[in-house]
Amino acid sequence: MRIVVCVKQVPGTSDAKIDPNTKRIIREGIKSIMNPFDLYAIEAAVQLRERFGGEVIALSMGPERASAVIREAMAIGADRGALLSDRAFGGSDTWATSYALSRAIDTIDALSKSSGGVDLVICGKQAVDGDTAQVGPGIAAHLGYSQAAYVAAVRGVKQDSITVQRMNEDGYDVCEVAFPAVITVVKGLNQPRVPTLRGVLAARAADVPIWKPADIGAALDKIGLDASPTRVVKTAPPEPRGGETVRIAGTPAESAARLVELLKARELI
């Protein structure tokens, strides 16, 4: 089984600022980390490889410093990785990003056809710096792969499919998804392992190739800011919540009655 795991480098703080001109996150001077949801994706891929054999490939797009998340994925258990990094990718929205990643996955598939190609792509359910949850499904759409989002458990694997339990608004569905497939996973699917010292040293010494648009056959009119169909027009912090603390004294029955009165007065019930 050949599995590609898409990972992303995100700001390691909730205090990131937005550039008023570009409307993008100011990443300079901010500590970066791997998107937390992607840790569950890596762990899921490594567990599947341990059970069924094969290879795990970490893939990311970003500036060259984003190779750090590729190495972190390798330290956890990925076999190898690649980074899409070029100024032409800059400013890509979720559509353009998923297109670029799909071209890279298609390239990996073509290069490995003699040994079976790509069976499965795993992504975290969303990136914490954007919260759109669109890139994983977008990759599936670009590639024409089967997909299942918000996967909370893997029920089983056959030669040509994977059975997963995916969350929905009312509970969950159990879906059998034919390979090649894309799944996005949620927190709680597993317990991500801690990198070993041996893994960290091996990852540090490993080669992480940098792929340009030409390396993956990406059309320049489908990547970057100019090719992105969405634009951030305005950003603003949420309005501060006004509030006051009310201490209610009395017996439990009196306190409950007073609480109901206050809630009714504020039209909250």
C-alpha positions as CSV (number, residue, x, y, z in Angstrom):
1,M,0.0,0.0,0.0
2,R,1.4,3.4,-1.0
3,I,0.1,6.3,1.1
4,V,0.6,10.0,0.6
5,V,0.1,12.2,3.7
6,C,-0.4,15.9,3.1
7,V,1.0,18.1,5.9
8,K,1.2,21.8,6.5
9,Q,3.3,24.2,8.4
10,V,1.2,26.6,10.4
11,P,1.8,29.4,13.0
12,G,2.4,28.0,16.5
13,T,0.4,30.7,18.1
14,S,-3.2,32.0,18.2
15,D,-1.8,35.6,18.2
16,A,-0.8,35.6,14.5
17,K,-1.4,39.0,12.8
18,I,-2.9,39.6,9.3
19,D,-1.1,41.8,6.8
20,P,-3.6,44.6,6.1
21,N,-2.4,44.9,2.5
22,T,-2.1,41.3,1.4
23,K,-4.7,39.9,3.8
24,R,-2.4,37.0,4.6
25,I,-1.0,35.8,7.9
26,I,2.3,37.4,8.8
27,R,4.5,34.4,9.4
28,E,7.9,36.1,9.8
29,G,9.1,36.0,13.4
30,I,6.4,33.5,14.5
31,K,7.3,30.0,15.5
32,S,5.9,27.4,13.1
33,I,4.6,23.9,13.9
34,M,3.0,21.1,12.0
35,N,-0.7,21.5,11.7
36,P,-2.0,19.4,14.7
37,F,-4.6,17.5,12.7
38,D,-1.9,16.3,10.3
39,L,-0.2,14.3,13.2
40,Y,-3.3,12.0,13.2
41,A,-3.0,11.6,9.5
42,I,0.6,10.6,9.7
43,E,-0.1,8.1,12.5
44,A,-2.9,6.6,10.6
45,A,-0.7,6.1,7.5
46,V,2.2,4.6,9.6
47,Q,-0.2,2.2,11.3
48,L,-1.6,1.1,7.9
49,R,1.9,0.5,6.6
50,E,2.8,-1.5,9.7
51,R,-0.2,-3.7,9.1
52,F,-0.2,-4.1,5.4
53,G,3.3,-3.1,4.2
54,G,4.1,-0.4,1.6
55,E,5.3,3.1,1.8
56,V,4.3,6.4,3.4
57,I,5.2,9.7,1.6
58,A,4.8,13.1,3.3
59,L,3.9,16.0,1.0
60,S,3.7,19.7,1.7
61,M,3.6,23.0,-0.1
62,G,5.2,26.2,1.3
63,P,8.5,28.1,1.6
64,E,11.7,26.1,1.9
65,R,11.5,26.3,5.7
66,A,8.4,24.1,5.5
67,S,10.7,21.2,4.8
68,A,10.8,21.0,8.7
69,V,7.3,19.4,8.7
70,I,8.4,16.9,6.1
71,R,11.3,15.9,8.3
72,E,9.0,15.8,11.4
73,A,6.7,13.4,9.5
74,M,9.8,11.3,8.6
75,A,10.9,11.3,12.2
76,I,7.4,9.9,13.2
77,G,7.6,7.2,10.5
78,A,7.1,8.4,7.0
79,D,9.5,6.8,4.6
80,R,10.3,9.9,2.5
81,G,8.8,13.2,1.5
82,A,8.7,16.1,-1.0
83,L,8.1,19.8,-0.7
84,L,6.4,22.0,-3.3
85,S,8.2,25.4,-3.0
86,D,8.4,28.2,-5.6
87,R,7.2,31.8,-5.7
88,A,4.7,30.7,-8.4
89,F,2.8,28.8,-5.7
90,G,2.6,31.9,-3.4
91,G,-0.9,33.2,-2.6
92,S,-2.7,30.0,-3.7
93,D,-6.1,29.6,-2.2
94,T,-7.6,26.2,-1.3
95,W,-8.5,25.5,-5.0
96,A,-5.1,26.3,-6.3
97,T,-3.4,24.5,-3.4
98,S,-5.4,21.4,-3.9
99,Y,-4.6,21.5,-7.6
100,A,-0.9,21.8,-7.0
101,L,-0.9,19.0,-4.4
102,S,-3.0,16.8,-6.8
103,R,-0.4,17.3,-9.5
104,A,2.3,16.2,-7.1
105,I,0.3,13.1,-6.1
106,D,-0.2,12.3,-9.8
107,T,3.5,12.6,-10.3
108,I,4.3,10.3,-7.4
109,D,1.7,7.9,-8.8
110,A,3.2,8.0,-12.3
111,L,6.8,7.4,-10.9
112,S,5.6,4.4,-8.9
113,K,3.3,2.7,-11.3
114,S,5.6,-0.2,-11.7
115,S,5.1,-1.0,-8.0
116,G,1.4,-0.2,-7.7
117,G,1.0,3.6,-7.7
118,V,-0.7,5.6,-5.0
119,D,-3.6,3.8,-3.2
120,L,-4.5,6.3,-0.5
121,V,-4.1,10.0,0.4
122,I,-4.6,11.1,4.0
123,C,-5.0,14.7,5.2
124,G,-5.9,16.2,8.5
125,K,-9.5,17.4,8.5
126,Q,-8.4,21.0,8.3
127,A,-5.5,23.4,8.9
128,V,-5.8,25.5,12.0
129,D,-4.7,28.7,10.3
130,G,-7.5,28.6,7.8
131,D,-10.2,26.2,9.1
132,T,-11.7,25.7,5.6
133,A,-11.5,21.9,5.5
134,Q,-11.4,22.2,1.7
135,V,-8.0,21.0,0.6
136,G,-8.5,17.3,1.2
137,P,-11.8,17.1,-0.7
138,G,-10.3,19.4,-3.4
139,I,-7.5,17.0,-4.0
140,A,-10.0,14.2,-4.5
141,A,-12.0,16.3,-6.9
142,H,-8.9,17.2,-9.0
143,L,-7.7,13.6,-9.1
144,G,-11.1,12.0,-9.5
145,Y,-10.4,9.8,-6.4
146,S,-13.1,8.4,-4.1
147,Q,-13.2,10.3,-0.8
148,A,-14.5,10.3,2.8
149,A,-14.1,13.3,5.1
150,Y,-14.1,13.6,8.9
151,V,-13.0,10.0,9.4
152,A,-12.9,9.0,13.0
153,A,-12.0,5.3,12.6
154,V,-10.7,2.8,10.1
155,R,-12.9,-0.3,10.2
156,G,-11.0,-2.5,7.7
157,V,-8.9,-2.6,4.5
158,K,-9.3,-4.8,1.5
159,Q,-7.1,-5.1,-1.6
160,D,-9.2,-2.5,-3.4
161,S,-10.9,-0.5,-0.7
162,I,-10.9,0.9,2.8
163,T,-13.9,0.9,5.2
164,V,-14.1,3.9,7.5
165,Q,-16.4,5.5,10.0
166,R,-17.0,9.1,9.3
167,M,-18.6,11.7,11.4
168,N,-21.8,13.6,10.4
169,E,-24.2,16.0,12.0
170,D,-26.3,13.2,13.5
171,G,-23.7,10.5,14.4
172,Y,-21.6,8.6,11.9
173,D,-21.7,6.7,8.6
174,V,-19.7,3.6,7.8
175,C,-18.4,3.8,4.2
176,E,-16.5,1.5,2.0
177,V,-14.3,3.7,-0.2
178,A,-12.7,2.3,-3.3
179,F,-8.9,2.9,-4.0
180,P,-7.5,5.2,-5.0
181,A,-9.0,7.3,-2.3
182,V,-8.6,10.5,-0.2
183,I,-9.7,10.5,3.4
184,T,-9.5,13.4,5.9
185,V,-9.2,12.4,9.6
186,V,-10.2,14.0,12.9
187,K,-8.6,14.2,16.3
188,G,-9.3,11.0,18.3
189,L,-8.7,8.6,15.4
190,N,-5.5,7.5,17.1
191,Q,-2.8,8.6,19.5
192,P,0.1,10.1,17.5
193,R,3.4,8.6,18.5
194,V,6.4,10.6,19.7
195,P,9.4,10.7,17.3
196,T,12.3,8.6,18.4
197,L,15.9,9.9,18.6
198,R,16.8,7.5,15.9
199,G,14.0,8.7,13.7
200,V,14.9,12.4,14.3
201,L,18.5,11.8,13.3
202,A,17.6,9.9,10.2
203,A,15.1,12.5,9.2
204,R,17.7,15.3,9.7
205,A,20.1,13.5,7.4
206,A,17.4,12.6,4.7
207,D,17.1,14.4,1.4
208,V,13.9,16.3,0.9
209,P,13.5,17.2,-2.8
210,I,12.1,20.6,-3.6
211,W,9.6,20.4,-6.5
212,K,8.9,23.3,-8.8
213,P,5.7,23.7,-11.0
214,A,7.6,22.1,-14.0
215,D,8.6,19.1,-11.9
216,I,4.9,18.1,-11.3
217,G,3.5,19.4,-14.6
218,A,1.5,22.1,-12.9
219,A,0.0,24.8,-15.2
220,L,1.1,28.2,-14.2
221,D,-2.3,29.6,-14.8
222,K,-3.8,27.3,-12.2
223,I,-1.5,28.1,-9.2
224,G,-0.7,31.2,-7.2
225,L,-2.7,34.3,-6.3
226,D,-3.7,35.2,-9.8
227,A,-5.2,31.7,-10.4
228,S,-7.1,31.6,-7.1
229,P,-10.8,32.2,-7.6
230,T,-11.3,33.4,-4.0
231,R,-10.0,36.6,-2.5
232,V,-9.8,37.8,1.1
233,V,-11.5,41.2,0.9
234,K,-11.5,42.1,4.6
235,T,-10.3,40.6,7.9
236,A,-11.3,41.7,11.4
237,P,-11.0,40.3,14.9
238,P,-14.3,39.1,16.4
239,E,-16.2,41.6,18.5
240,P,-15.3,41.3,22.2
241,R,-18.0,39.7,24.3
242,G,-19.6,42.0,26.7
243,G,-20.7,40.4,29.9
244,E,-21.0,40.6,33.6
245,T,-20.8,38.1,36.4
246,V,-23.9,37.7,38.6
247,R,-23.6,35.8,41.9
248,I,-26.9,34.2,42.9
249,A,-27.3,33.4,46.6
250,G,-29.9,31.3,48.4
251,T,-31.0,27.7,48.5
252,P,-30.7,25.5,45.4
253,A,-34.4,26.0,44.6
254,E,-34.2,29.8,45.0
255,S,-31.0,30.0,43.0
256,A,-32.6,28.0,40.2
257,A,-35.7,30.1,40.1
258,R,-33.6,33.3,40.0
259,L,-31.4,31.9,37.2
260,V,-34.5,31.2,35.1
261,E,-35.8,34.8,35.7
262,L,-32.4,36.2,34.5
263,L,-32.3,34.0,31.4
264,K,-35.9,34.9,30.5
265,A,-35.2,38.6,31.0
266,R,-32.3,38.4,28.6
267,E,-34.5,36.3,26.2
268,L,-32.1,33.4,26.4
269,I,-34.8,30.9,27.1
